[in-house]
Amino acid sequence: MKPLIIFQLQKYERKWVLNDLKIRSLVKTVSWRITGSAATFFIAYLFTGDLTVAGVIGLVQLVSNTILYYLHERLWNRIQWGRD
């Protein structure tokens, strides 16, 4: 399915309404989680000095925040506020 694009002319104004596809939200989720989880892992390692503990913290953060970010992104895609 292609993104919904609406083009309207009103008093010489152009308004675009773009909705991200679900796959775009998923790819953005994965790329952000890699970045965020790497940072969490390194910070946890700096504080604990233990690779295993840092790995567990990074993994828990990766899974929980991936799910939360994706749901957050999809919810905001439904909200029209700020698109006008």
C-alpha positions as a printed Julia matrix, in Angstrom:
84×3 Matrix{Float64}:
  0.0    0.0    0.0
  1.37   3.42  -0.95
  1.36   6.29   1.54
 -1.69   8.51   1.47
 -0.79  11.85  -0.07
 -3.4   14.58  -0.3
 -2.61  17.77  -2.17
 -4.95  20.72  -1.71
 -4.8   24.3   -2.92
 -6.41  26.82  -0.59
 -5.71  30.52  -1.12
 -2.35  29.68  -2.72
 -1.38  27.43   0.2
 -0.16  23.91  -0.31
 -1.01  21.3    2.27
  0.48  17.84   2.29
 -0.77  15.0    4.45
  1.68  12.12   4.63
  1.21   8.9    6.54
  4.2    6.63   7.03
  3.81   3.05   5.94
  4.07   0.46   8.7
  7.32  -0.88   7.22
  8.85   2.63   7.39
  7.89   2.84  11.06
  9.42  -0.6   11.61
 12.72   0.32   9.88
 12.91   3.58  11.85
 12.25   1.59  15.02
 15.08  -0.86  14.32
 17.62   1.82  13.37
 16.83   3.89  16.45
 16.94   0.86  18.74
 20.37  -0.16  17.48
 21.64   3.33  18.29
 19.9    3.54  21.66
 20.81   0.03  22.75
 24.47   0.49  21.86
 24.52   3.63  24.0
 22.78   1.82  26.87
 25.22  -1.1   26.64
 28.28   1.17  26.78
 26.88   3.25  29.64
 25.98   0.09  31.59
 29.47  -1.26  30.97
 31.06   1.97  32.19
 29.05   1.79  35.42
 29.35  -1.95  36.09
 32.58  -2.96  34.38
 30.88  -6.28  33.58
 30.11  -7.26  29.98
 27.46  -9.79  31.01
 25.5   -7.34  33.15
 25.82  -4.65  30.49
 24.61  -7.12  27.87
 21.56  -8.12  29.91
 20.69  -4.47  30.58
 21.12  -3.67  26.88
 18.98  -6.64  25.81
 16.13  -5.84  28.21
 16.2   -2.22  27.09
 16.31  -3.26  23.41
 13.22  -5.47  23.58
 11.07  -3.24  25.77
 11.89   0.03  24.03
 11.51  -1.46  20.54
  7.94  -2.46  21.29
  7.13   0.84  23.0
  8.66   2.96  20.22
  6.79   1.12  17.46
  3.46   1.5   19.29
  4.23   5.18  19.97
  5.08   5.8   16.3
  1.89   4.12  15.05
 -0.25   6.03  17.56
  1.23   9.38  16.49
  0.61   8.45  12.87
 -3.14   8.43  13.65
 -3.13  11.85  15.32
 -3.94  14.68  12.93
 -2.79  17.47  15.27
  0.1   19.46  13.82
 -0.43  18.27  10.26
 -2.66  21.15   9.21
